[in-house]
């Protein structure tokens, strides 16, 4: 429980510093540790189905699109799908490509009554590098964390 509390405290401190409207923000490495340490932790992958199909998936993640491809319009069924997938006492770790949509999803879930919402910084593919390409500098996949290509 010590390492879990350490990570959550650090993630919560980031949220305070960044003035985030949800519980916290953590690195991909921290999120992977949390999902192993906390029995009620779940990664919620909010990328589009196309992104997951083309780029890769996180094993055992709950997959709920925040926006639909190709028009990237908000998914009106997002909260309903989340309610069917997890209970309000779950520790939710939101993941997208770079950390932006997952931040919006964490904010929405927090507003809907989920108190333990965390954004996974850097996302699955990470930040863009000097050549404007992703998956070169950071992110879940670059860190060598579990993922599969379907």
N, C-alpha and C positions, 0 to 999 in steps of 0.2 A: 504494500500500500504506500510505502514511502516514495518510490519513484513515480507512481501515478500522481500522488499529491504534488510532488515537485513539478511535474510537467503541467498539471492543471493550474497551479499557482503562477507559473511563468506565463502560460497562455492568457490567464486572467489579467496579469500585469500588462501584457501587450494590449489587451482590449481597453484597459483604463488609459494607457498612454495614447493610444490611437483614437480614443473616444468612440469605441465601437458599441453598437446597441445590442450586443449579444455577449455571451459568457467569455469568449476568448478566441485567440488566434494562435495556431501552432504550425510548426514546420512539418513537412511530410514525414520526416523521421520520428518526430514526437507523436504524430497522429498514428503511425504504425505501431509504436510502443503502446499507446493508449488502447488501441483496439485489441492488443494482446493482453493487457493488464486488467482492463475493466470488462466484466462480463456483460454489462448493459451498453457497451459502446457499439456504434454502428457507423460505418462510412456511408454517406448518402452522396452518390455520384450524380450531379445535376447536369452533366454534359448531355448533348443530344445523342440519340441512338447512332447517328452517323459518325460522330466523333469516337464513340466507344468502338464501333465496328472497324473504323479505319485506323485508329491510333492505338487502341488497346483498352483493356478493362482491369479494374482492381478486383481480384477474386473476393467473392462473398460480399461485395458492396451492394447496397440497395440502389437501384438505378431508377431515378425519377427525373425526367427532363424539366429543367427550369424554363427553357424556351424551346420552341419547336423548330426543326430544320425544314426547309431552307430559309423561311422568312424570319426566324428568330423572334417570333411573337411569344409573349408570356404564355406559359402553360396554365390555363384556367383550372386544371385538375390537380395542380401541384399539391396543394394543402390536403385535399381529399386523399390523394395517393399516399402522402406521408402519414396521415392518420391511420390508414389501413396497414401501413408497413411497420410502424413503431408506436410504442406507448409514450406518453408524455414524460415518463421518468427516464427515458433512454438518454444516453450521452451521445449526441449527434455530431459527427465530424463531416462537414460539408466539403465536397471536392468538385472542382470544375477544371477547365483547361489552365487558367492562370490565377485564379483566386477571386475574380470579380463577381461572376454569377453566384459562386458559392457564398460569397459575403452577403449578397442580396437574399439568398435562400435562408441563410442563418438568421438574418434580420427578420424575415417574414415568419419563420418558425418560432423565433423568440416572441414575436408579437402575438402569435397564435397560442401561446401558453406552454411552449417547450423551453424549460429554464436552462438546459445544458447544451447550448448550441455553440459549436466552435467552427471557425473557418480554417481550412488547410491552406496556408500561405503557399504561394508559388504554383499551386495547382498540380495537375497531372503532367503537363508539358513544360511548365516553367516560364520564366521571363524570356523575352526576345533578346537575342545577342546583338552585337554591332552590325551584323548582316541582316537584321530584322527576321531572324529565324528562331523558332522555339526548340526546346529540348536540347539545348546546347550548354546551358549554364546551371540550371537548378530544376526543381520540381520532383514529383513522385518518381517518374520513370528514370530520370537522370540520377537520382539517389540510389538506384538499384533496388528499390522496394518491390514487393510482389506485384506483378502484373502479367496479363496474358494477352495474346493476340488471337482474335477469333476469326 
